[in-house]
Amino acid sequence: MDDRAIDELDTAITKFMDMYRESIPHGSVPVKMHMLEYHVVPCIRKWRFGLGFLGEQGLEQVHALFNNIGRTTCGIADPVARLRSTLTNHLIGVSPDHTGGVPDPVPRKKTT
């Protein structure tokens, strides 16, 4: 998501919450509305994509995508290389703007 779209979403949420509070002045703010007001936009700004991945349907879709990708990478013998290929293919499919921006893992010190 680009910054302009996120700013528009932020404005729309603020207007919605203002209208809600004016319409129901003594009403409480349900937890989901609190999350919408205070947490959705910062989450989108941080991760640069919408909330579709966080819902049940999004998770089911990701599961299906991983299964399909897994069928194409099952011939890779090394499990680490297979996992890396699966994750790379998934990232390219769902967020091509983020490819190349994933840092290499930091090696751990071996303990003996």
Protein Blocks (a to p, Z undefined) as FASTA:
>chain_A
ZZklmmmmmmmmmmmmmmmmmmmmmbccdfklmmmmmmmmmmmmmnopafklmmmklmmm
mmmmmmmmmmmmmmpmblmlmmmmmmmmmmmmmommlgojaccdddddddZZ
